[in-house]
């Protein structure tokens, strides 16, 4: 084979390779340019959710003041692979009670650099998820589309410092029919060691009809999660 023929053969091979890479649909090129990197997790928001997750108890407050009950609060992250916020399952029960009196799902999303919104949802079959805070995999067969949003009841959490967030519902936006109420309010403070929660219901004349009257419940964190 002459030098000229050898050079022509090499050029033909290179041309064929280029056609495979960039022509006729550009297989490798398409794979490269169609690639969408995964959305990186919002690490500050995950840090806020870590303040919220865990086991909490108001036993200490109840022992000091009989106007407060001994309440247990359990909060765990569910659906950790989702990128549309941090989803939390919340279960609230009186100490020693056989079943919780409140079950909710929270969705934590970013509002701005220093604020987050915790939207509230109810479950389609609450009894099926009692105790699921200890085994979040039980939510694998459930999707957010099956939840019912509690419109107007979300809480905006504003940063006080790296380990403290404080917020509340907006005005009279959260409807309630419990014990003759027409709307409810919620005030929340979250820290690394405790969580304060003050839920109250008001009638059409803005008179309180349910909830603590002295101040918020103080839940001491007894276990992180």
GIPE-V710721 format. One record per residue. N is the residue number from 0. RES is the residue in three letters. SS is DSSP state (h for helix, s for strand, l for the rest). PSI is psi in degrees with one decimal (none if undefined). NEAR is the number of other ideal C-beta (glycine too) atoms within 12 Angstrom. Layout:
((N;RES;SS;PSI;NEAR) (N;RES;SS;PSI;NEAR))
This chain:
((0;UNK;l;129.1;9) (1;UNK;l;164.8;8) (2;UNK;h;-40.5;9) (3;UNK;h;-44.4;10) (4;UNK;h;-42.9;11) (5;UNK;h;-42.8;12) (6;UNK;h;-41.5;13) (7;UNK;h;-39.5;14) (8;UNK;h;-42.5;15) (9;UNK;h;-42.4;15) (10;UNK;h;-37.0;14) (11;UNK;h;-39.6;14) (12;UNK;h;-43.6;14) (13;UNK;h;-39.6;14) (14;UNK;h;-39.7;15) (15;UNK;h;-40.5;15) (16;UNK;h;-40.9;14) (17;UNK;h;-37.2;16) (18;UNK;h;-38.5;17) (19;UNK;h;-39.8;16) (20;UNK;h;-37.6;18) (21;UNK;h;-16.7;17) (22;UNK;l;177.8;15) (23;UNK;l;46.9;13) (24;UNK;l;-17.2;13) (25;UNK;l;62.3;16) (26;UNK;h;-54.8;15) (27;UNK;h;-40.3;18) (28;UNK;h;-41.5;17) (29;UNK;h;-44.2;14) (30;UNK;h;-38.3;12) (31;UNK;h;-50.4;12) (32;UNK;h;-21.1;11) (33;UNK;l;-7.3;12) (34;UNK;l;128.4;10) (35;UNK;l;114.7;9) (36;UNK;l;148.7;7) (37;UNK;l;147.9;8) (38;UNK;l;124.1;11) (39;UNK;l;146.1;10) (40;UNK;l;147.8;19) (41;UNK;l;93.0;21) (42;UNK;h;-41.9;12) (43;UNK;h;-38.9;23) (44;UNK;h;-37.5;34) (45;UNK;h;-35.6;23) (46;UNK;h;-39.3;21) (47;UNK;h;-42.3;40) (48;UNK;h;-31.4;36) (49;UNK;h;-30.9;26) (50;UNK;h;-33.2;37) (51;UNK;h;-28.2;42) (52;UNK;l;148.1;34) (53;UNK;s;-169.3;31) (54;UNK;s;135.1;27) (55;UNK;s;152.0;39) (56;UNK;s;139.5;30) (57;UNK;l;19.1;35) (58;UNK;h;-41.2;24) (59;UNK;h;-42.6;21) (60;UNK;h;-42.1;28) (61;UNK;h;-35.4;23) (62;UNK;h;-30.5;16) (63;UNK;h;-22.9;14) (64;UNK;l;110.9;18) (65;UNK;l;-11.7;10) (66;UNK;l;-9.5;15) (67;UNK;l;140.8;28) (68;UNK;l;159.1;25) (69;UNK;l;102.7;26) (70;UNK;s;141.6;33) (71;UNK;s;137.0;32) (72;UNK;s;127.1;44) (73;UNK;s;131.8;36) (74;UNK;s;126.3;43) (75;UNK;s;149.6;35) (76;UNK;s;139.0;34) (77;UNK;s;161.9;39) (78;UNK;l;54.4;27) (79;UNK;l;-18.9;20) (80;UNK;l;-12.0;16) (81;UNK;l;146.8;22) (82;UNK;l;9.0;18) (83;UNK;l;34.5;19) (84;UNK;l;177.8;31) (85;UNK;s;122.4;38) (86;UNK;s;133.4;36) (87;UNK;s;139.6;42) (88;UNK;s;133.0;42) (89;UNK;s;132.6;44) (90;UNK;s;130.3;34) (91;UNK;s;132.7;32) (92;UNK;s;154.3;26) (93;UNK;s;143.6;22) (94;UNK;l;129.4;24) (95;UNK;l;-7.0;13) (96;UNK;l;146.8;16) (97;UNK;l;-19.1;11) (98;UNK;l;153.6;17) (99;UNK;l;154.1;27) (100;UNK;l;-8.2;20) (101;UNK;s;132.3;27) (102;UNK;s;131.1;32) (103;UNK;s;162.5;36) (104;UNK;s;130.7;40) (105;UNK;s;143.8;41) (106;UNK;s;114.8;32) (107;UNK;s;122.4;42) (108;UNK;s;160.2;26) (109;UNK;s;134.5;25) (110;UNK;s;-49.2;23) (111;UNK;s;-164.3;14) (112;UNK;l;-31.5;11) (113;UNK;l;14.0;20) (114;UNK;s;149.2;23) (115;UNK;s;156.3;36) (116;UNK;s;130.4;28) (117;UNK;s;100.7;40) (118;UNK;s;151.0;32) (119;UNK;s;138.5;33) (120;UNK;s;152.7;32) (121;UNK;s;157.1;22) (122;UNK;l;151.5;31) (123;UNK;l;-28.3;19) (124;UNK;l;85.1;17) (125;UNK;h;-40.7;25) (126;UNK;h;-29.3;13) (127;UNK;h;-13.5;15) (128;UNK;h;11.2;33) (129;UNK;l;128.0;24) (130;UNK;l;3.0;20) (131;UNK;h;-10.2;30) (132;UNK;h;-27.1;33) (133;UNK;h;-9.2;19) (134;UNK;l;75.6;16) (135;UNK;h;-15.2;27) (136;UNK;h;-16.8;18) (137;UNK;h;-14.4;20) (138;UNK;h;2.5;31) (139;UNK;l;-31.3;15) (140;UNK;l;-0.6;14) (141;UNK;l;147.3;24) (142;UNK;l;157.2;17) (143;UNK;h;-29.1;21) (144;UNK;h;-19.3;10) (145;UNK;h;-5.8;17) (146;UNK;l;156.0;27) (147;UNK;s;116.8;18) (148;UNK;s;142.0;20) (149;UNK;l;86.5;27) (150;UNK;l;134.5;15) (151;UNK;l;-5.3;20) (152;UNK;l;3.2;33) (153;UNK;l;152.3;30) (154;UNK;s;129.6;40) (155;UNK;s;122.8;28) (156;UNK;s;121.2;38) (157;UNK;s;141.1;23) (158;UNK;s;127.9;26) (159;UNK;s;-46.7;18) (160;UNK;s;-172.4;15) (161;UNK;l;-21.8;15) (162;UNK;l;16.5;19) (163;UNK;s;128.9;22) (164;UNK;s;139.9;35) (165;UNK;s;141.2;28) (166;UNK;s;-175.3;31) (167;UNK;s;168.5;28) (168;UNK;l;172.6;33) (169;UNK;l;111.1;19) (170;UNK;l;-128.0;16) (171;UNK;l;24.8;20) (172;UNK;l;-19.5;21) (173;UNK;s;108.2;30) (174;UNK;s;148.9;21) (175;UNK;l;141.2;28) (176;UNK;l;4.2;16) (177;UNK;h;127.7;21) (178;UNK;h;39.1;16) (179;UNK;h;9.1;17) (180;UNK;l;157.4;25) (181;UNK;l;-23.4;23) (182;UNK;s;162.0;32) (183;UNK;s;154.4;34) (184;UNK;s;155.0;32) (185;UNK;s;130.3;37) (186;UNK;s;133.4;26) (187;UNK;s;137.9;40) (188;UNK;s;128.5;31) (189;UNK;s;130.1;42) (190;UNK;s;-179.4;27) (191;UNK;l;-22.2;21) (192;UNK;l;-23.1;19) (193;UNK;s;167.4;27) (194;UNK;s;128.1;38) (195;UNK;s;135.1;30) (196;UNK;s;128.0;37) (197;UNK;s;100.9;30) (198;UNK;s;131.1;34) (199;UNK;s;146.5;31) (200;UNK;s;143.0;30) (201;UNK;s;147.0;28) (202;UNK;l;-174.1;20) (203;UNK;l;-17.7;15) (204;UNK;l;13.9;11) (205;UNK;l;26.9;15) (206;UNK;l;132.3;17) (207;UNK;s;130.3;24) (208;UNK;s;-13.7;21) (209;UNK;s;162.7;22) (210;UNK;s;164.5;28) (211;UNK;l;142.6;26) (212;UNK;l;-24.0;17) (213;UNK;l;-30.6;16) (214;UNK;l;-172.3;19) (215;UNK;l;155.8;27) (216;UNK;s;140.4;37) (217;UNK;s;111.3;32) (218;UNK;s;113.5;38) (219;UNK;s;135.0;27) (220;UNK;s;124.0;29) (221;UNK;s;-16.1;21) (222;UNK;s;139.8;18) (223;UNK;s;161.5;17) (224;UNK;l;none;25))
